[in-house]
């Protein structure tokens, strides 16, 4: 029974970690797109 509880806790931590990493990846991607968009809008004015 203890092994099952340990496996369940490990699975919850693992899944929560994956969700957090996925969210960080989205944030970084969104920031990169914002910088890219700003660079494209400035470039024609140069």
C-alpha positions, 0 to 999 in steps of 0.5 A: 500500500505504501508503494502505491501511495508513493507512486501516486505522489510521484506521478502528481509531482511529475505531472505538475512539473510538466505543466509548469515547464509547458507554461514557461515554454509558452511564456518564453515563446510569447515574449519572443513573438512580441520582440520579433513583431516589434523588430519587424515594425521598426525595420521598415522605418529604418 
